[in-house]
């Protein structure tokens, strides 16, 4: 079996057209960037990554760090900029810019930076310019076709920002520039260089998973290898993951904050809470990050070498020889010969390699998401199990970590694991694949691999789901005739609110919501014509026309900009927090609204597990308002989570006039086995009202004091006060479930947990309350039609 026909057809098209110009592919990476060229030479397609020379670096290097710095008014890009970023004087987003790709397309600016360096798009443009200039790709001739890769999970605004960065560059004048998802590019590189790997993969399964774990993102794409004509393989996308901002840089930071920094602070007797959030990010992290990366790379090289030779690697340790001096608050802190053992590294990697990911362990310093989260998402969408995957392709430099490969091998018991190549080949693979795509677009005007919708998209109506786009539909696509809905209510004097809810994954996940208002008069059953378009970035646009309105027909339009199949609620919270900080920084928030804004930012940070950042926002909220009981309670929770028990107790007591804070104080004392004090506090809570949760907590305290019968009475009292469990808050339902569990009432526990799940969803949908879904016209043909 051969994949040759795919590229043979391309070669014939190029020769027929007489196209001899180079086509360029660029991997604009979070941490490193590469550039590759594909063209026809002597009648054959040739594809190579170009070296990117830099003073002080070995000849032939083609991976340029995506780092920019400003030194004495001069621009520095690449390895030199990366070295400068370690110095305290080169503050991130002021004189140094790294990993800014993660902020592409967000309403975020770097207000302290010079003009021309104030957005992630600006920085991407600088990186692209220097990459093109150093590679010499334009020295002999000007390529017309360029393809830049992006994570598969980039949303529409991020993709637009990437194209804007290219458009600002001189090299893009008169050039055709398009985008390609990184897993697609990795697949094309594999098809071109090592087609036998895919051919062998068809022995047991036609499903191939691309695992692209790079420096800043973790992308997963699942392809089905179509073997229909027995002569060629045509990969068809079955699914992609949502946005997952985890990569090798996060592992480096985990080494900093989980290993190097604690050791340094312990050596000098400095408590974790004594070092501010700002100092950790601006002083300690820049100085220690490169050491963490060196230790990681050295340990991985050593482990791979021992593994290939069949040697025992259980006691391996690597040392970064030399001393590092960090100046902090007028003190010199020295870190001498830092080391990292296999055991320590595997402990750090545990949350990244958890095959059963649950609650996020990320904080304001490190994203500690599991790489299996995007894998599980992708398999779920494709209705496949790990055993159904026959081939896993490892792309991205972080997939070379031995523990990552072992974890994947365990998770996919029937699959062969294949790497794109060694570290050097892997770094270049995505850029090479992009250049091949550019060559195909130059010759035929068509891509080698077409993008498809990776999940069914449907609209909720009162009669059930109405499919708009089937899974696997080629992108872009649109309705070629309207889908007919109808108004659900009659109103003469008041408008009718119509809930528009878009779902994916067979209705299991809501990915877009809006409320459209039909102005009165509205007649139940009046026709509404719905049209839709889904672009190549999986951004959905809806248009609704009132056909039967007496006056000029109303038109409603809505665009869901984030890719429908890639929405990640934690990312939404991060973006919301980032944009709020941007508004505050630029003076767009009125003074009287600052306290409320900082409060919402603190709540978002706390939900994301970013405890120290939440504490910082709480302080700002109090500084611009007043120390409300709510803010004091949140401050105490943060202090408790940071292990500062003395200050946490002090603040809980300060806020204890509010019964919620006093409840938390009782719980705090109970956790520390100060049961008599906890009992006194919870009894004061019960004096102010009969909250069911308070009875359950009192039952826990009494049980810990050996008063079993009294504790059971309080559990029963708490449950008896929840006469309508479904009307309780999720927080109360959680406590009630605990009480029922202590009483052995398993069926009631299931009911309470189900109610809690429903309440959580109801809170998310709260703003849609009172807005009914539209009706489907029963006599209309509602089959999905896409053009």
N, C-alpha and C positions, 0 to 999 in steps of 0.2 A: 504494500500500500504506500502511496506517495502523496505528499502535499505539493509536489512540484507543479501540478497543473495550475494551482492558484497563482504562482509567480511566473509560470510560463506564459499564462494569458497576459499578465502585466507586461512581461518582457516583449511579447509580440506587439502589444498595443503601443509601447514606447518606440519600438523600431519602426512600426508603421507610421507613427506620427513624426518620426525623426527627432524625437525629444532627447536632447543630450545634456540639458542643463541639470545642475544638481538640485535636489529637493532636500530641504532641511527639516530636521526634527529637533526639538528642544525639550529636555526634561527640566522644567523650572521647579526644582525641588525645595522643600522646606529648609533643609540644611545644606544640600549641595545641588549644583546644576551641571548639566552636560549638554553637548551639542553634537549632532551626528548628521552625516550626509549620505544620501542614496542617489545613485545615478547608473546609467548604462555605460559600461566600459568594455570594449571589444565584444559587443553583442551580449554581454551578461550583466545582470544586476549586481552592483557592488554596494555594500552598506558598511560604513565605518564611523566610529566615534572619533572626533577630532581632539587633538591635544590642546590644552588651554595653558600656555606658558605663563609662569609667574616667577619673578625674581625670588631666589631662595628655595625654590621647589625643584624636585627631580624632573628631568626631561621626560616628556611623554605623559605627564599627568593630565587627565581629561575631566576630572571632577573638581569644580571650583566651588568653594564654600559660598553659600548665598548670604553673605554677610557684607554689610556696608559700614564704613566709618568715616568720620570727618576729622582730619588732623591738621591743625594750623591752616584751616580753610581749604585744604586739599582733599580730594576724594580718594579713598582707599577701599578696594574691593577684593574679597577672596581671603586667602590664608593670612595675609598681613592684617586685614581688618578683624579677622577672628582673634588674632593675638592681641590686638589693641583692646578688644572687648573685655579682656580679663582685667584691665586696669580700672580702678574706681573712677578715674576722671572721665571715662567714656561711658556715660550713662546710657542705658537702653532707651531708645526712642528720643534721644537728644543728640548724642554724638556717635552712637553705635546702634545698628539695626540688624537683628538676627531673628530668624524664625517668624518673620512678618507675614509670610504666606498665609498663616492661620488667621490673619486679620483682613485678608483681601475681601472686598465687597461689603465690609461692615461700615456703619456710620461711625468711624473712629479715626481721629487724627492725632498726630504727634505734635501737640501745640508748642513744645519746647524746642522743636527741631528747626533748622533753617528752611527757608523757602525752597521748594523742590524736593524736600525729604519728609513731608508732613503726612503722607498716607502710605499704606502698604502698596498701593498701586505705583506711587512714586519710586519706592524702593525696588519693586519688581522691574520697573523700567530701567533703573540703573544697572541691576544685575544682568538683564538681557543685553543691554548695550555693551557692557564690558565683556560678557561671554562671547558675543558675536565679534567684537573687535579683536580679542586675544586669539580666537580660533583661526582668524584669517579666512573665514568662509567666503568673504566677499572680495578677497584680494584679486582674483583672476576674473571672476564673472559674478553677476548679481543674480542669485537664485530668485525665482518667482513664486515658488510654493513653499510655505512654511507651516509646520504643525507644532503646536505647543501642548504639552500634556498637562492635565489637571487631575486631581483625585476624582474618582467616579462619583463621590458623594458631594462634590462642590455644587452649591446651589446657583441659581441664575445670576444673582448679583456678583458672586465670586467669579463666575465665568466671564461676565461682562467686564469686570475689573481687570481680569487677565488680558483680554483683548485690548482694553484701553492702554495697559502698560506697553503692549507691543506697538500700538498705534502711535505712541509718543516717540518712538525710536526712529532714527533716520533710516535704518536698514529696512523698515517695513513700507517705505514709500513705494507705491506701485506693486507691492507684493500681495499675494493671496495668503492670508493668515487664518487658520482654523484651529480648533481644539480637538483633543482626543483624550479619552479617559485612560489613566495610567495602566489599569489591568488589560485593556485592549491592546495597548502598545506592547506590554510584556508578552501577550499571546502572539502578536505578529512577529516579534523578535524570535520567539521560540519556533514558530512555523518556518521562518526563513533559515535559521541557523541549525536547528536540531529537529527537523520534522519527524525523525524516527522515534523521538520520545513520545509524541502524540500518537503515532501509529501503534506503538507498543501498548499505549494506554487503553486502546480499544479492545484489548484481549478480553477483559472482564467487564468493562463498563464504558459507557460513552460520555460519562460526566467528568469534567475536568475543572478543578477549582484553582483559581489564581489567588495566591496569598501574598499580597504586596505590603510588606512591613518595612517601611523606610525610616527616615530620620524624624519625620514629623507626623505621618499619618499611617493608618492601617486600613488598607482597602482590600475588599474581597469581591471577586467576581466569579460566577459559576457559568461555565459554558457547556453546551451539549455539542458533541462532535458528530456532525452529520456525515454518515458514511454511505450515503444513498447510492452513489455511482461506483463505489469500490475503487475509485481512482484518485479521489481528492477528499480532503477533510474541510468542511465548511463550519467553523465554530459559530454557534448561535447562542447569544447571551440568554441565560435563564434567570439571572438575578444578580443584584449587587447589594452591598451593605449600605447602611446609612452613614452619616458623618461620624467618624471616630478619629479624634485628634490625639492619637497615641503613637509614639515612635521611639526610636533610639534615644532621642534627646530627653524623653521622659524617663527612660531607664537611667540615663546619666544623672538627671536631677534626683531620682530616687536614691542613687548611690550617695549623692551629696547630702541630702537631708536625712537619709536613713542610716548613714554609715560615717562619712567623713566629718560632717559638721558635729554630730553628737560626740564623736571621739575628741574633736578639738575642744569643744566647750567643756567636756568632762575633765580634760587634762588641766584646764585652768579654773575649774570649779565654778563655771558660769551656768546658771539655769537657763533652760530653753526660753522661758517667758521673759528673761532679762534682755534678750536681743529682739529688737523691734522687727516687725514685718518688713519695713523699708530697708533696714540694715541687712537683713538676711538676703533680700533680693538684690540689693545694690552693692553690698560689700563682700559678703561671704560667697554667694552663688557664683559670681563671675570669676572669683579667684580659684574656686574648687572644681568648676565644671570640666575644665580641660584635663584635670587629674583624674576625675571620675571616668571620662571617656578613655583615657590612656589605660587605666586599670581594666576597664571592661574589655577593650580590644585585645590587650595582652593576655588576659585570662582566657578569652574565647579562642585565640590562636593556640594557646597552650593546650586547652581542652580538646580542640579539634585534632591537634597533632597526636596527642596521647590516644585519642579514640581511634584514629586511623591506624595506629600501630598496635592496637589491642592492649594498651597499658592501663594500669590502674590510675584513675585521676581523682580519687576521693580526697586526697590530702593536698591538692594543688593550691598554691598561693602565689600571687605575683606582687611585686613591690615596685613602686615608682620612686626610684632613688632620688634623693635631694631634699632640700628644705623649702617650704613655702611660708612666707611671712605675710600675715594679714594685719593691717593696722586698723584698730577699732577703738573708738573713744579714747584715743591717746595711748593705747596699749598695743604692744607688738605680740601677736599670737603666732606661734611657730608650729607648723605641722611637718614632722620629720619622717621621711621614708614611709609614706602612707602605703598600706597593703590591702589586698582584697583576696579572700579565700573563696574557694568554690562554695563552701557551706554558706558563707555570708552572702554571696551573690545569689544563690538559689533562694535564700530567705527573702531577699529584696525582690526577686522575680515572682514570688508566689502570687500576688494579686494580678500580675500581668498574664499569668499562665493558668489561671483558675478555669477549669473546663466547665464549671457550674457557676457562672458569674451571678452574683446577687447584688446586694447593696454596694454602691460605688465606694471605694476607699480613697478617692481623690481628695486633695485638699488644695489650698491656694498656691502651693508650691509645685506639686507633682500630680499629673493625670495618671491615676493608677487603674485604668480600665483594663479588663481582660481582653486579650486578642481573640478570645473565643466568642465574645459578644457579637461582632460583625459576622463571624462564621455561622453562628446559630441563626442569626437573622436571615442570612442569605439562604441557608438550607430550608428554613421555614417557608420562605416565599416560594421556593421551587418544589415544595412538598417532597423533600428528600431527607433521608437519614444519613448519618456519617458513613454507614456501610454501603451506601449507594455510590459513593465517590471512588472512582478507579484511579485517578491521577491528581496529585496536588503539586502545583508548580510554585516553588519558593522564589519570590522576587523581592527586591528591596534588601538593603544591607543588613537590617536588623534580623532578617530571617536566617542569617548565618550563625546566630547565637545557638550553640549546641542544644541548650535546654529548650529553645523554641522548637527546634526540629523534633526532639524527643517527644515533646508534648503533642505535637501535631501527629506524629506516628502513632501514638496511643489513641488519640481521638478518632483517627481515620484508619481502622484496623485492616481494611481491604485495599487501601490505596498505596500506590508507589509514590514516593516523594522524590521530586527532581528539582535541582537548583538550576537557575538560568546560567550558572557558571560560577567561577570563583568570584571573590569580592570585586575584582576589577571588571570582569565581564558583566556581573550583576549590576554594577553601577551604571554601565553604559546601555543596558538592555532596553530601558524605556525610551531613551532618546533614539536608539536605532529603530525601534518599532514605529516611532513617530515619523521618522524620515521615510520609511517604507509607505506609510499612509500618505504622506505628502507626495511621494512619487506616483502613487495610484491616482490621487486627485489630479495631478498634472497630466497624466496620460489619458484617463477615462472620465474624469469629472465625478467619479464615484469612489467611495471608501472601500477598502479591502474587507472590513468587517462593519456591517451596519448596526447602528444602535437600535435597541428595542426597549419597549416599556417592560420593566422587570416585575411589575405587579399589576393585577387587575385594579382598575380605578372605577368606582361606582358612586352614584348619588343616592342618598337616602330619601325615600318617599314614604308616605304613610302606609303604602301597600307593600313596602319592602325595598330592596336594593334595585337600582336601575343601572346596569352596566354601561359605562361610557367607553372605556378603553380596555380591551382584553389583554391579559398578560401575553407578552411576546409580540405585540403589535409593533411594526416598524416605525421609527421616529424620523422626522416629525409626522404627526397625523392630525386629522380633524374630522368632525362630523360633516358629511356631505349632504345631509338633510336634517331638519330639526327633529329633536325628540320632544314629544308632546306631554306637557304637564298641565295641571289645572289648579286654580285657586281653591284652597281647602275651606274657606269660610265666606259668608256674605256679610258685608259691612256697608252701611249707607253713609254714616257720618264719620267713621273713624278708619284709619288705614289698617291694613292687615300686614303683620310682620311675618315674613316667610323665612324659615330656617333653611339655610343652604349648608349641607354637611357632605363633604367628600370623604370617601373611605377607600382604604386599600386592603390588600391581603384578605380578600373575600369578606369584607365588612368587619374584619377584626380590629382595624386600627383607623381612627379618625385622623386625617392628615390636613384638613382644611375646613374652616367654619366661617360663616358670615350670616348676616341678617339683611334681607332685602325687604323694603317697605313698599307695599302696593297701595297707592293712594286711593281713597274712597272716591266714588262708590266701587265696591268689589262684589262680584257675583260668584258664589260658589260654583265651580265647574267651568268658569271662563278659561279659555285656552291660553297657555303660556308656552312659547316656543323656545326651547333650549338648544343652543349651539355651543360647541366647544372646540378648542384647539390644544394640542399637547406638543410643545416644541422639543427640539433635540436635547434640551437640558431637563426634560421632564417637568416643565413648569406649565401648569394648566390655566387656561383662560376660559371663563364662562360668559355667555351672553344670553340674557333672557328678555324676550319681547312679549308684551301684552297685546295679543292679536285682537281681542274682542273689545278693547277699550273704546268708548264713544269718541273721546277726543284723540288728539295725536298720541300715538302709542308710546308708552313708557319703555325705556330700554335700561336694563341693569347690566353692569359689567363688573367682573371680579377677576383678578389675577392672583394666583397663589404662586409666589415667586420661588419659594424653596422647593426643590424637587420633591414631588409628592411621595416618592418611595424612600426618601432619605432623611425625613424629618426626625430629629432626635430632641426630645424635650429638654434634656440637660443642656444641649447646645443652645436652645432657645433662651433658657435662663441666663446662660453665659453672655449671649449677645445682648439681652435686655440690660444686664448689669453693666456691660462694657459701654453701651450706648448712653446709659444714664450717667456714667462717669464722664463721658465725652461732653454731654450737655452741661454738667456742672463745671467742667474745666473751661468751657467756652462761654460761661456766663449766661447760658440760655435758660437757667432755672431761676425764677424769682426768689428773692431772699426769703420770703415768707414760706416758700415751698421746699426749701433746702432740707429741713428736718425730716419731712415726710419722704423726700427722695432718698436720703441716706438710710432711712428706716427700711424702705423697700429693697435697697441694695443690700442691706445687712441681712434681710430675710432670704433673699436669693442666695447670697454667699453661704449662709448657714445651711440652706437646703442642699447646696452643692458640696457640703463638707469642708468649706473653706473657712475654718473657724477663726483664724487670726485676722483674716480680711474682714470677716463679719464683725469682729470685735473693733476693728479700726473704723468701720462704717457706723457702728453704734456710738462710738465716741464722737464722731462728726455729727451724728443726728442730735445728740445731747448738746453739743456745743452750739448748734444752730437752733435749738429749741429749748426743751427742758427735760429733765430726767424722769420721764413717765414710768409708771410701774411696768408697762409692757417692755420698754427699752431696758430697764434695769433687770428684768427677768431674763431677757435675751442675753444681756451682758453676763449674768451669772451662769447661764447655760454654757456660753462660750468658755468662760473661765474654768468651769468644771470639766469641760471636754479637753482643755489644755492641761489639766492636772493641777491647776492652781487652786487647791481646795480651800485654803484660808481666805483668799479674796472672794471665791465663789460664795462661800457661806456668808460672808459679810454683806455681799450685794443681795443675796436672797433675802436676808433679814431686813435689809433696807427697803425691799419691795414687798415685804410680807403682808402689808395692808391689803394687797390684792390677793384674793384667794388662790388664784392660779400660781402665783409665786410662792405662797405659803405651802401649797401642795407640793411644789417642786423642792422646797426646803425640806419637807417631811421625807420625800423620796430620797433626797441627798443624804440625810442623816441615816435613814434606814439602810442604804447601800453601804454605809460605813459602820454598820452594826451598833449605832447609837440609838437603839430601839426605844428607850424610855423618852428621849428627847423627840424622836420622830413621832411617837404616839401623842405626845402633848401638842405638837403642831397640827397633826391631822385631825385631832379632836376639835381644835379651834376652827379648822376648815369646815367641819361638820356642823359646828354651832351656827355658821353663817348660811347654811343651806344643805340640803340632802343630795349632793352630787353623787350619782352611782359610783363613779370612779373612786371617790374618796373612801367609800365603804370598802371597795376591793383593796385599796392600798392599806387601810386599817386592818383588813383581814390578813394581808401579807405580814404586817408588823407583828400582829398578835401571834401568828403562826411561828414567826422567828423567835418569839419570846416563850414558845412552848404551850401557848393557850389554844390548843387545836379546836376545841368545841366553840370557843368564842370566835375564833377566826372563821369557822364555817358559817356561823350565824351572820357574820358581817358580809361574807360573800353572798349569802342568800338575800340579805337585806338590799345589797347593791343591785342584784338581778331583779328583785321584786319592784324596785323603783323605776326600772326601764320597761314600762308597760307596753311601749311601742318601740322596740329596738331600732327599727328601720328609720325612725325619726331622730335618732341620736347622731352626734358628730362622729367622724371616723376615730378621733382620739378616745372618746368615751367607749365606743364599740370595742376598741382594742383592749381596754381595761375590763370590760364586761366579759369578753372572750377569755381573759385570764382567770376571772372569777369562776366562770362556768367550767373551765378546764380543771381548776382545783377541786370542784365538786364532782368531777367525773361526768358532766353532762355533755357528752361528745356531740350529740345531734344539735344541741343549742349552740355549741361552739361553731359548728359548720354554718348554722344560720347567721350567727353574728359576724363571722368572717365574710360571708357572702354579702351581707348588708354593708359591711365596711368597704368592701371593694366597690359596691354600687355607689356609696356615698362619695368616695374619692373621685369617681368618674363624674358624679353629679356636680361636685365643686368645680371641676374643669369645664363643665358645660353650663355653669350657672348663668352666664350672660345670655344664653339662648332660651331661658325659661320664658314661657308665654309665647314663643314663636313656633308655630306648628310647621312640620315639613310639608312640602307640596304633595298633591295627589298625582297619581299616574292616570292618564286617560286610558280607560280599559279597552276602548275600541280602536286604539291607535297601535300601529305596528312598532313595538319597542325594541326590536332587535338592534344590537350595537352596530352602527355603521360608521366606518372610518375610511377616510380617503387619504 
